[in-house]
């Protein structure tokens, strides 16, 4: 009789739970200019809870060779990066194998993306049940989650070039 450990288990998209993407813009500490940010995360709402969604996200990121905690992968310098971003109307569309996500972006986010030509994308293994799509997120709650060391170290970080917003 053979058994399969959790580490060898097959990836199933449903194990990710509900995925959400949140867009915001703000001053980047390196150059004090606005940066467009996107954060992808699970709500942790599967049968196994946040631990199961974190493991599924780790499996996905490992399979796509997206390292947790850094370095920041630049899609402009790495055309084979398995993550891409498109903008249509006022929505950001993020594509990667097994995952497609979209979110409405505010005008200041669009302005930052136009100025820089890219967005800073983070996809974290850390679940954020409070970040329900369509519900308002306070600046403090966003800062506490997205800026926490636990979130940052358990996330893949990418600069995603944007060919240009389409209308």
C-alpha positions in Angstrom: 0.0 0.0 0.0 1.3 3.5 -0.9 0.2 6.8 0.4 0.8 10.3 -0.7 2.1 13.0 1.6 0.6 16.4 1.6 3.7 17.7 -0.2 3.2 15.4 -3.2 -0.6 15.9 -3.4 -2.0 17.1 -6.7 -2.8 20.8 -7.1 -6.5 21.6 -7.3 -7.6 25.1 -8.1 -10.6 24.7 -5.7 -8.1 24.3 -2.8 -7.2 28.0 -3.2 -10.7 29.0 -2.0 -12.1 32.4 -3.1 -9.3 34.5 -4.6 -9.5 38.2 -4.4 -7.4 41.0 -5.9 -7.2 44.4 -4.4 -5.8 47.5 -6.1 -4.4 50.7 -4.6 -1.8 53.2 -5.3 0.6 55.0 -3.0 4.0 56.5 -2.8 6.8 54.1 -3.3 9.6 54.6 -0.7 12.4 54.3 -3.2 11.5 57.3 -5.4 8.5 58.9 -3.7 6.3 58.6 -6.8 3.0 56.9 -6.9 3.1 53.1 -7.6 0.1 51.0 -8.7 -0.1 48.0 -6.4 -2.1 44.8 -6.8 -2.5 42.2 -4.0 -3.9 38.7 -4.6 -4.9 36.5 -1.7 -7.3 33.8 -0.7 -10.2 34.4 1.8 -9.2 31.0 3.3 -12.7 29.7 2.8 -12.2 26.1 1.9 -12.9 23.0 4.0 -9.4 23.0 5.3 -9.5 26.7 6.2 -6.6 29.2 5.9 -4.0 26.5 6.4 -5.2 24.5 3.4 -5.5 27.6 1.1 -2.0 28.6 2.2 -0.6 25.2 1.2 -2.5 25.3 -2.1 -1.1 28.8 -2.9 2.5 27.6 -2.0 2.0 24.7 -4.4 0.8 27.0 -7.2 3.7 29.5 -6.7 6.3 26.7 -6.5 5.0 25.1 -9.6 5.3 28.4 -11.5 8.8 29.1 -10.0 7.6 32.2 -8.2 9.8 32.6 -5.1 8.2 33.6 -1.8 9.7 36.6 -0.1 11.6 37.9 -3.1 13.4 38.8 -5.2 11.0 41.0 -7.1 10.6 39.5 -10.6 10.5 42.0 -13.4 8.1 41.0 -16.2 9.7 43.4 -18.6 13.1 41.7 -18.2 11.6 38.2 -17.9 9.2 37.7 -20.7 8.6 34.1 -19.6 7.2 35.2 -16.3 4.0 33.2 -15.8 2.0 36.2 -14.6 0.6 39.0 -16.8 -1.5 42.0 -16.4 -3.9 43.7 -18.8 -6.1 46.7 -18.2 -9.5 47.0 -19.9 -11.7 49.9 -19.1 -11.3 50.4 -15.4 -10.4 46.8 -14.5 -7.1 45.1 -13.9 -7.0 41.6 -15.3 -4.3 39.3 -13.8 -3.6 36.0 -15.6 -1.4 33.1 -14.5 -1.7 29.4 -15.0 -4.8 28.1 -13.2 -5.8 31.6 -12.1 -7.5 34.6 -13.7 -8.6 37.4 -11.5 -9.9 40.9 -12.1 -10.7 43.9 -10.0 -12.0 47.4 -10.5 -9.2 50.0 -10.2 -9.5 53.6 -9.0 -8.5 56.5 -11.3 -5.3 57.3 -9.2 -4.2 53.6 -9.8 -4.6 54.0 -13.5 -2.7 57.3 -13.4 0.2 55.6 -11.5 0.3 52.7 -14.0 0.3 55.1 -17.0 3.2 57.0 -15.4 5.3 53.9 -14.6 4.2 51.5 -17.3 3.9 48.7 -14.7 2.2 47.6 -11.5 3.7 46.0 -8.4 1.9 42.6 -7.9 2.0 40.5 -4.8 0.4 37.2 -4.4 0.5 35.9 -0.9 -0.1 32.5 0.7 -1.6 34.2 3.7 -5.4 34.2 3.9 -7.3 37.4 4.5 -10.9 36.6 5.3 -11.6 40.3 6.2 -10.6 41.3 2.6 -13.9 40.3 1.1 -14.4 41.6 -2.5 -16.9 44.4 -2.7 -16.5 45.3 1.0 -14.7 48.5 1.9 -11.2 48.0 3.3 -9.8 50.8 5.5 -6.3 52.1 4.9 -5.2 50.8 8.3 -6.5 47.3 7.6 -4.8 47.3 4.2 -1.5 48.6 5.7 -1.7 46.0 8.6 -2.2 43.1 6.2 -0.3 44.0 3.1 2.6 45.6 4.9 3.0 42.9 7.6 6.2 41.0 7.5 4.3 37.7 7.5 2.4 38.7 4.3 5.5 40.1 2.6 7.7 37.0 3.3 4.9 34.6 2.2 4.3 36.4 -1.1 5.7 36.3 -4.6 6.6 39.8 -5.8 6.5 40.9 -9.4 6.6 44.1 -11.5 4.0 43.5 -14.2 4.4 45.6 -17.4 1.2 47.1 -18.8 1.2 47.6 -22.6 -1.3 50.4 -22.2 -4.9 50.8 -20.8 -7.6 49.9 -23.3 -10.9 51.6 -23.4 
